[in-house]
């Protein structure tokens, strides 16, 4: 039986890496839609830019500074009081250990003070369910492409809590390859969006990069060698124009992702593809998948652009769906841990 027999206000807390996300989601009872009342995200990009990447200790400390002010902010936006909160959902993993602990400690401390449950949520589950928050939402079952700075995976999503791994990257994730290639081109950190923007002014096929594992016949990915190929091209004389090299890199990643998605749709026989994670906001990837979907007859769904990056809304929403599906609420008591490494298929 579903646990929710009345609407519940859920506070979502996301601190897996370098964004502090808080949100308030009012969950409906089973079969009734809920409402995202407010969400706010603080990005640490400016703080980490000096170092060319995320510094875990700095990330953890900044989460501690931001959690209380952002909580007050979303409560004010939603017009609710702290006593209205019926549950607190937080990212239990995967992610940076210290960053996860900052969010978990905050969630459990507040939950104990309010005498409400604290619910640990898998970060990737939040991402892959986030398109269901959109007005145009998929229905179960579907294939999900999780594509971000830390993950590139294809999953079969049967229903809430039932996930089958179809394939994943063997080394760098697509977003990681974007950022590393952007650094090679002198675009700073994080360079993924800047690289994509530069690629729009480049000419196709002025230089040539490999399409790793595009004909491997499986659903695995590999992007580490693509970054090395960019470095090799940059060392050659005459050097290619940066915008042309950026275009070729983006084209290579997009072609691989699109080809693997097409193969996943064919092998599963499903007709809905969900794309989630930070790279899911990439315009070139969306254009390629939309064209492929129109050609082959499947539907593709994305989160709202503001929900592609890490955010508390997806964490609160995942908790609401779990409660509506009848997944157990944690027992009382607030001893807790986090899971920096946590396979989604295992939950």
Long-range contacts (C-beta under 8 A, 24 or more apart in sequence): 1-326, 2-29, 2-30, 2-323, 2-324, 2-325, 2-326, 3-323, 3-324, 3-326, 3-327, 3-328, 3-329, 4-28, 4-29, 4-30, 4-320, 4-323, 4-324, 5-29, 7-34, 8-86, 8-87, 8-320, 8-323, 9-37, 9-80, 9-84, 9-85, 9-86, 9-87, 10-85, 10-86, 10-87, 10-88, 10-89, 10-316, 10-319, 10-320, 11-71, 11-74, 11-85, 11-87, 11-88, 11-89, 11-107, 11-110, 11-312, 11-316, 12-39, 12-89, 12-90, 12-312, 12-313, 12-314, 12-315, 12-316, 12-317, 12-319, 13-67, 13-88, 13-89, 13-90, 13-91, 13-103, 13-106, 13-107, 13-312, 13-315, 14-90, 14-91, 14-103, 14-123, 14-126, 14-310, 14-311, 14-312, 14-314, 14-315, 15-63, 15-67, 15-90, 15-91, 15-95, 15-99, 15-100, 15-102, 15-103, 15-106, 16-91, 16-93, 16-94, 16-95, 16-96, 16-99, 16-100, 16-103, 16-123, 16-310, 17-54, 17-59, 17-95, 17-96, 17-99, 17-149, 17-150, 17-310, 18-43, 18-44, 18-45, 18-48, 18-54, 18-59, 18-99, 19-43, 19-44, 19-309, 19-310, 19-311, 20-44, 20-62, 20-63, 20-66, 20-67, 20-70, 21-70, 21-310, 21-311, 21-312, 21-313, 21-315, 22-67, 22-70, 22-71, 22-73, 22-74, 22-312, 23-74, 23-311, 23-312, 23-313, 23-315, 23-316, 24-74, 24-75, 24-77, 24-78, 24-80, 24-85, 24-316, 25-313, 25-316, 25-317, 25-320, 27-319, 27-320, 27-323, 27-324, 28-320, 28-324, 29-324, 30-324, 30-325, 31-324, 34-317, 34-320, 36-133, 36-313, 36-316, 36-317, 37-74, 37-77, 37-78, 37-80, 38-73, 38-74, 38-75, 38-77, 38-78, 39-74, 39-311, 39-312, 39-313, 40-70, 40-73, 40-74, 40-77, 40-312, 41-309, 41-310, 41-311, 41-312, 42-66, 42-70, 43-309, 45-189, 45-190, 48-189, 49-188, 49-189, 51-189, 52-183, 52-189, 53-189, 54-96, 56-96, 56-97, 56-98, 56-99, 57-98, 59-96, 59-98, 59-99, 60-96, 60-98, 60-99, 60-101, 60-102, 63-99, 63-102, 63-103, 64-102, 64-106, 67-102, 67-103, 67-106, 68-106, 71-110, 74-312, 82-114, 83-114, 85-110, 85-114, 85-116, 86-116, 87-111, 87-116, 87-117, 87-118, 87-119, 87-319, 87-323, 87-329, 88-114, 88-116, 88-117, 88-118, 88-119, 89-118, 89-119, 89-120, 89-121, 89-315, 89-316, 89-318, 89-319, 90-118, 90-119, 90-120, 90-121, 90-315, 91-120, 91-121, 91-122, 91-123, 91-126, 91-315, 92-120, 92-121, 92-122, 92-338, 92-339, 92-342, 93-120, 93-122, 93-123, 93-338, 93-339, 93-340, 93-341, 93-342, 94-122, 94-123, 94-124, 94-150, 94-339, 94-340, 94-341, 94-342, 95-123, 95-338, 95-340, 96-340, 97-338, 97-340, 100-338, 100-339, 100-340, 101-338, 104-336, 104-337, 104-338, 105-336, 108-334, 108-336, 109-334, 111-334, 112-334, 117-329, 117-330, 117-332, 118-330, 118-334, 118-336, 119-319, 119-322, 119-323, 119-329, 119-330, 120-330, 120-336, 121-315, 121-318, 121-319, 121-322, 122-318, 122-342, 122-344, 122-347, 123-310, 123-315, 124-151, 124-153, 124-344, 125-163, 125-318, 125-344, 125-347, 126-314, 126-315, 126-317, 126-318, 127-276, 127-277, 127-303, 127-314, 128-155, 128-157, 128-163, 128-274, 128-276, 128-344, 129-160, 129-314, 129-317, 129-318, 129-321, 130-276, 130-303, 130-307, 130-313, 130-314, 130-317, 131-274, 131-275, 131-276, 131-301, 131-302, 131-303, 132-317, 132-321, 133-303, 133-304, 133-307, 133-313, 133-314, 133-317, 134-301, 134-302, 134-303, 134-304, 136-301, 137-301, 138-272, 138-274, 138-299, 138-301, 139-272, 141-270, 141-272, 142-270, 142-272, 142-273, 142-274, 142-301, 143-261, 143-264, 143-265, 143-268, 143-270, 143-272, 143-273, 143-274, 144-273, 144-274, 144-275, 144-276, 145-257, 145-261, 145-264, 145-273, 145-274, 145-275, 145-276, 145-277, 145-280, 146-276, 146-277, 147-173, 147-174, 147-175, 147-257, 147-275, 147-276, 147-277, 147-278, 147-279, 147-280, 147-285, 148-173, 148-174, 148-175, 148-277, 148-278, 148-279, 148-280, 149-173, 149-175, 149-176, 149-178, 149-179, 149-190, 149-192, 149-278, 149-279, 150-175, 150-176, 151-277, 152-221, 152-223, 152-257, 153-344, 154-219, 154-260, 154-261, 154-264, 155-344, 155-345, 156-268, 156-270, 157-274, 159-325, 160-318, 160-321, 160-322, 160-324, 160-325, 160-327, 161-322, 161-325, 161-327, 161-347, 163-344, 163-345, 163-347, 164-345, 165-343, 165-344, 165-345, 166-219, 166-264, 166-267, 166-268, 167-218, 167-219, 167-220, 167-221, 167-260, 167-264, 168-220, 168-221, 169-220, 169-221, 169-222, 169-223, 170-220, 170-221, 170-222, 171-222, 171-223, 171-224, 171-225, 172-222, 172-223, 172-224, 172-227, 173-223, 174-221, 174-223, 174-253, 174-257, 174-279, 175-277, 175-278, 175-279, 176-223, 177-223, 177-224, 177-226, 177-227, 177-253, 178-253, 178-279, 180-227, 181-226, 181-227, 181-230, 181-246, 181-249, 184-227, 184-230, 184-231, 184-234, 185-230, 185-234, 185-242, 185-245, 185-246, 186-242, 192-278, 192-279, 192-282, 195-246, 195-249, 195-250, 196-246, 196-250, 196-282, 196-283, 196-284, 198-242, 198-243, 198-246, 199-243, 199-246, 199-247, 199-249, 199-250, 199-251, 199-284, 200-247, 201-243, 201-247, 202-241, 202-243, 202-244, 202-245, 202-246, 202-247, 202-248, 203-243, 203-244, 203-247, 204-247, 204-248, 204-251, 205-248, 206-240, 206-241, 206-244, 206-245, 206-247, 206-248, 207-233, 207-240, 207-244, 207-245, 207-248, 208-248, 209-233, 209-248, 209-249, 209-252, 210-252, 211-252, 211-255, 211-256, 211-259, 212-252, 212-256, 213-256, 214-255, 214-256, 214-259, 214-260, 219-260, 219-263, 219-264, 219-267, 221-256, 221-257, 221-260, 223-253, 223-256, 226-252, 226-253, 250-282, 250-284, 251-284, 253-285, 254-282, 254-284, 254-285, 254-288, 255-288, 257-285, 257-288, 257-289, 258-285, 258-288, 258-289, 258-292, 261-289, 261-292, 262-292, 262-296, 265-296, 265-298, 270-298, 271-297, 271-298, 271-299, 272-298, 272-299, 272-300, 272-301, 273-298, 273-299, 273-300, 273-301, 274-300, 274-301, 274-302, 275-300, 275-301, 275-302, 276-302, 276-303, 276-308, 277-308, 278-308, 278-309, 278-310, 280-308, 281-305, 281-308, 281-309
